[in-house]
Every structure is written in C-alpha cells, then in structure tokens.
Amino acid sequence: MDLRLIISKDGSHTIYRKDIDETYHSRHGAVQEALHVFISKGLKEIEKPKRPINILEVGFGTGLNALLTCVNSTSEVNYIGLEANPLSIKVLDSLNYDATVIEDNSHEVFKNIHNSPWETLCSITSLFSIKKVETTIQNFEITQPIDLVYYDAFGPNSQAEMWDISIFEKIYKAMRPQGVFVTYCAKGQVRRDLKSVGFVMERLEGPPGKREMLRGRKL
Ligand SMILES: C[S@@+](CC[C@H](N)C(=O)[O-])C[C@H]1O[C@@H](n2cnc3c(N)ncnc32)[C@H](O)[C@@H]1O
C-alpha cells in the first residue's frame, strides 16, 4: 500500500492512501477534526452511566480517536477498534500525535495503545481499556451492547461498501437505547439510510473545513 505522511493544517499528521486518494483524517486539521466529530459531538454528548461505556470504532487506523478518547474521558471506557488493514509500527511511530495532543500522559497512552496485543482486551489506564480487532465490520459479530459508535470509514466515493445500509442495521441492533452514532460524513443518502434503520438523525456543524457532520441517536 502506498502511504504518505502529510501535515494537516493544525500541525498534526495524517496519512494519505494513494490508491484510493483518501486521507485518514481531514487535511484541514486531523486532531481538530477528531476532537470535534468524535469527542465533542460524541463522547461528551452521551449520558454517563454508572457502568463502563462501550465504544465501537469502525476504522481504528492510526489510533488517534482512541488516544483522544482515553485522554478526554472522565468515565470508564471499554473501546473496541475494528481495523481491516492495521498500519505498521514503523508508520505509527512516525506520527506526531503525542506532540500535538498536549496531555501529560499522551505519549505513554499512544505507545501503550499500539503496543497492546490485537484481539485482547488491554487496560491502558485505570479508566480506559481497548480491544483492537483485525477484521472488517462486515465480518465482525458485535456481542456487547454499544453506547457510542465512531463511524470513521473512508468516504462513500472511495469505499461505497462501507456505507451499505446492512452495516447500519447491524450496528443499530447492537446499540443500547440512548446510544449515539457519529460520523464526519454528511452525505444525504447516508443520513437517509441511517434514519431508515431507526436512528433519529441530526445534521451538526462540521469540523474546520467541512460544513456538516452527522449524529444519530437510538431512542
Ligand atoms: C478514515 S480511516 C480511519 C482513521 C482512524 N479512525 C484514525 O483515528 O486514524 C478508515 C479506516 O478504515 C479501515 N477499513 C477499511 N475497510 C474496513 C472494513 N471493512 N472494516 C473495518 N475497517 C476498515 C481502513 O483500513 C482505515 O484504517
């Protein structure tokens, strides 16, 4: 796979995949986008239960969303990150997220997330555990009730199969009532498909460089 490291507008790295002409995060600011879409409009918006929050990420990629969740969560989190094509340690080591996500423990957290073995639930901090699974969302059986979904697939124009309504149905069924689904994608067809499987949909202001994003709730 031809992968190139690029610096996005907020100074944080993202990865460009040449074969599909896609980046892992926005060129307008990778950290800014992840903070806006997944942390502000997702993690910070769910009701805090007295039990751990189960988060499912579709497209674990660089682990940036996982890092930001770990350093921003005040509740206990069990994080499941699905990834069809894990990045090599060499690529992951070249990312500057521990320098751009300025938290005391971000370097340690990022390293530990990536050093944790795949297919195993690993404790990273007292509040954050992660299980990275090398699989596709299509083949993954969701066995835990999910509170929050980060849908971070490549866009519908380059990977249409990731936006198939059958995936949304499967995710909706696995979610708890009051569960929240967030994605950077704002395409009308995606919004209509999410609505048709049962989500109550909102169009929200997007991150820098993007007008809108989508959030769905299971009532
Ligand atoms: C936009 S990037 C995700 C960025 C990531 N969330 C991060 O924090 O770096 C999309 C990711 O989805 C992965 N992917 C592609 N097909 C997939 C599938 N069928 N199931 C799960 N992940 C998939 C890609 O390999 C890529 O890592």
The ligand as a MOL file (V3000), in Angstrom:
LIG
                    3D

  0  0  0     0  0            999 V3000
M  V30 BEGIN CTAB
M  V30 COUNTS 27 29 0 0 0
M  V30 BEGIN ATOM
M  V30 1 C -10.6290 7.1620 7.6480 0
M  V30 2 S -9.5620 5.8680 8.1650 0 CHG=1
M  V30 3 C -9.7710 5.7960 9.8990 0
M  V30 4 C -8.9800 6.7500 10.7320 0
M  V30 5 C -8.9120 6.3200 12.1580 0
M  V30 6 N -10.1610 6.3640 12.8490 0
M  V30 7 C -7.8270 7.0570 12.9310 0
M  V30 8 O -8.0740 7.5170 14.0930 0
M  V30 9 O -6.7360 7.1310 12.3870 0 CHG=-1
M  V30 10 C -10.5390 4.4400 7.6960 0
M  V30 11 C -10.0180 3.1240 8.2550 0
M  V30 12 O -10.9520 2.0800 7.9890 0
M  V30 13 C -10.2300 0.9000 7.6990 0
M  V30 14 N -11.1210 -0.0400 6.9910 0
M  V30 15 C -11.2590 -0.2080 5.6500 0
M  V30 16 N -12.1870 -1.1360 5.3910 0
M  V30 17 C -12.6680 -1.5580 6.5880 0
M  V30 18 C -13.6570 -2.5110 6.9700 0
M  V30 19 N -14.3400 -3.1970 6.0430 0
M  V30 20 N -13.8920 -2.7090 8.2800 0
M  V30 21 C -13.1860 -2.0030 9.2110 0
M  V30 22 N -12.2330 -1.0870 8.9090 0
M  V30 23 C -11.9820 -0.8470 7.6160 0
M  V30 24 C -9.0730 1.4250 6.8710 0
M  V30 25 O -8.0260 0.4980 6.7700 0
M  V30 26 C -8.7010 2.6940 7.6280 0
M  V30 27 O -7.7620 2.4320 8.6330 0
M  V30 END ATOM
M  V30 BEGIN BOND
M  V30 1 1 1 2
M  V30 2 1 2 3
M  V30 3 1 2 10
M  V30 4 1 3 4
M  V30 5 1 4 5
M  V30 6 1 5 6
M  V30 7 1 5 7
M  V30 8 2 7 8
M  V30 9 1 7 9
M  V30 10 1 10 11
M  V30 11 1 11 12
M  V30 12 1 11 26
M  V30 13 1 12 13
M  V30 14 1 13 14
M  V30 15 1 13 24
M  V30 16 1 14 15
M  V30 17 1 14 23
M  V30 18 2 15 16
M  V30 19 1 16 17
M  V30 20 1 17 18
M  V30 21 2 17 23
M  V30 22 1 18 19
M  V30 23 2 18 20
M  V30 24 1 20 21
M  V30 25 2 21 22
M  V30 26 1 22 23
M  V30 27 1 24 25
M  V30 28 1 24 26
M  V30 29 1 26 27
M  V30 END BOND
M  V30 END CTAB
M  END
